[in-house]
Amino acid sequence: MNKVPEADQPEPVPAWDRDAVGVTYVYAAIAGHLAMRIRAGEFPPGGRLPGERELSDEYGVGLGTLRRALDLLRERGVLTTLPAKGTFVTGEVPG
């Protein structure tokens, strides 16, 4: 089995901590955390994100806040949403 050298492996993404958000909008912090997860390969290019309700439960926020975070990532060209299909990673997240 080929093993990826440790230097080439992405840093593990820290767990979401709403109390550690600081002085910023929660939706922006969620977008940043999702971007880290995408960079780490948890959601690869072409991969489907969990549903909005599942993500809003995971992050402990309302659907409106979660949708705003996803909107931000769509505006950056990171995600695309297909009605009745889901939200997919369209490309790499700029570092």
C-alpha positions in Angstrom: 0.0 0.0 0.0 1.4 3.4 -0.9 1.5 5.8 2.0 1.3 9.5 1.5 4.3 11.3 3.1 3.3 13.1 6.3 4.4 16.5 4.8 1.9 16.1 2.0 -1.1 15.3 4.2 -3.4 18.3 5.0 -3.6 19.5 8.6 -6.5 18.1 10.5 -9.5 20.5 10.7 -10.3 21.5 14.2 -13.8 20.8 15.4 -16.4 23.6 15.1 -16.5 25.8 18.2 -19.2 28.5 18.0 -17.8 30.1 21.1 -14.4 30.6 19.4 -15.9 32.6 16.5 -14.8 35.9 17.9 -15.8 39.2 16.4 -17.2 38.1 13.0 -20.5 37.0 11.6 -21.3 33.3 12.4 -22.2 32.6 8.7 -18.7 33.8 7.7 -17.0 31.6 10.3 -19.0 28.6 9.1 -18.0 29.4 5.5 -14.4 29.5 6.6 -14.7 26.2 8.5 -16.4 24.5 5.5 -13.5 25.9 3.3 -11.0 24.3 5.7 -12.8 21.0 5.4 -12.8 21.2 1.6 -9.1 22.0 1.6 -8.4 19.1 3.9 -10.1 16.7 1.4 -13.2 15.9 3.6 -15.3 17.1 0.6 -13.3 16.6 -2.6 -13.9 18.4 -5.9 -17.1 17.0 -7.3 -18.1 15.7 -3.9 -21.5 16.4 -2.5 -21.9 18.2 0.8 -24.4 16.9 3.4 -27.9 18.4 3.2 -28.6 21.9 4.6 -30.6 20.6 7.6 -27.8 18.2 8.5 -25.2 20.9 8.3 -27.3 23.4 10.2 -27.7 20.8 13.0 -24.0 20.0 12.9 -23.1 23.7 13.3 -25.9 24.5 15.7 -27.4 27.3 13.6 -30.6 28.0 11.8 -31.1 27.2 8.1 -30.9 30.9 7.2 -27.4 31.2 8.7 -26.2 28.0 7.1 -27.6 29.1 3.7 -25.8 32.4 3.9 -22.6 30.5 4.6 -23.2 28.4 1.5 -24.1 31.5 -0.5 -20.7 33.0 0.4 -18.9 29.9 -0.9 -21.0 29.8 -4.1 -20.0 33.5 -4.7 -16.3 32.5 -4.3 -16.8 29.7 -6.9 -16.2 26.9 -4.4 -19.6 25.4 -4.4 -22.5 25.0 -6.8 -26.1 23.9 -5.9 -28.3 21.9 -8.2 -32.0 22.1 -7.2 -33.2 18.7 -6.0 -29.7 17.2 -6.3 -27.6 18.9 -3.7 -24.6 21.2 -3.2 -21.3 20.1 -4.7 -17.7 21.2 -4.5 -16.7 22.8 -7.8 -13.1 23.4 -7.3 -10.2 24.1 -5.0 -10.4 26.6 -2.2 -7.8 29.3 -2.5 -5.4 29.1 0.4 
